[in-house]
Amino acid sequence: MYVAPPPRGSDPASEGAADGEAPRVYEVWKGSNVFFLQGRFIFGPDVRSLFLTIFMIVAPVLVFCVFVARKLMDDFSHHLGISIMVVVVAFTVYDLTLLLLTSGRDPGIIPRNLHPPEPEVYEGSSEVGGIQTPQLRLPRMRDVTVNGITVKIKYCDTCMLYRPPRCSHCSICNNCVERFDHHCPWVGQCIGLRNYRFFYMFVFSTTLLCIYVFAFCWVYIVRIKDAEQTSIWRAMSKTPASIVLIIYTFISVWFVGGLSVFHFYLMATNQTTYENFRYRYDRRANPYNRGVVGNFMEIFFTRISPSKNKFRDTVPREQGLLNPRLTGGGFMSPNMGRGVGDIEMGRKPVTWDEPRTAADIGDLEAGLGSFLDEKDRGANCGVSDASPDLTREALQSEAFENRAEVHARRSSWGRRSGSWEVGREVAQESNQVDDESGSGGATEGHR
């Protein structure tokens, strides 16, 4: 099992390229997915729930085979008794296969852009270093036409792309998924364009499996009642396993059966779960509706598009060594200046471009450390007796000049309790400046 690591300050692709070994795509994947068999299977971060789902299917089937189907093989004729066992085992294998096809494949993830698209909207200008630079902002939404109806598409700050129609960003897997339906915790995967068909087939087959076990448990109870000429309650008491299975399947069929009926309605009207809860197409026209027959043909009889991600391919050296383009110098995200959250998925709002902001703070910190160390050496060598210029403009210009050659120097800034505070060296330097200024002022007043 390989878990895609979260983005860090160091780029694994750069490290792999430096070692002469190009990493594979799944090794530098920026989503929260979990990979098996060297990228052949991709799961969501909650893949552990998949094992619980498998147990909830296999365990009752084993109980049915041991305590019910095996006894029915003796009560019925040879071929009919064996068929009861064969059907339930084959149906269980089929159900688990659909579960794996739903959970272990790419649901329709759209690859992230290395750079944001080119801005088109100019919003005034700002002065940086005495130079007027235009403020460029990407529009938050764009209008596209689908079957003659205007549909709005949104910009994704995480993936740096405009989401295609019916696409949404999953906050759990941290990916944009085509025809996003929902994230299912029972299968540990997003349900989207490439696995929705298998998801419905899995839910529907599980419903049929529950009905099958429920029905033959009652058949076995009736066989006991007829054979012993007793009441139904006494017959039930002689097979407690059947009673447990009847209760279990009765409860389960309400869940998977209700889900099957709900998604049957969604397919008939060509909606997704997300669209049904958010947009309410009964209040306006659905641009994707092709009629009942056309909608079912689209789900079950169209060719599944190939994955847009080659997880086992090696990362190109140029791409691995390429640093993300800085968005400074006049570029503004659609969400600049406000908290960014995926309104659709209810993500916790975070500051725009938080990782890049943290990196800029680190560069500024190193630049300030370099600046103050050079000032200290100049003062000790007697090069300059003047006090260092600690004004904001001087520090900022000097820091940005040194950003291109940042090196591992000990910083003169300290971090305590999550807030930046002035370190000891800076405090001493500041006190020295104050003393010199005070003594100079006193001398002039005396004169």
Beta strands, then each sheet from edge to edge (+ up, - down):
strand 1: 2-3
strand 2: 34-36
strand 3: 41-43
strand 4: 121-128
strand 5: 131-137
strand 6: 141-146
strand 7: 149-156
strand 8: 161-162
strand 9: 168-170
strand 10: 175-177
strand 11: 182-184
strand 12: 189-191
strand 13: 331-332
strand 14: 413-416
strand 15: 419-422
sheet 1: 1+ 2- 3+
sheet 2: 4+ 5- 13-
sheet 3: 6+ 7- 8+
sheet 4: 9+ 10-
sheet 5: 11+ 12-
sheet 6: 14+ 15-
end
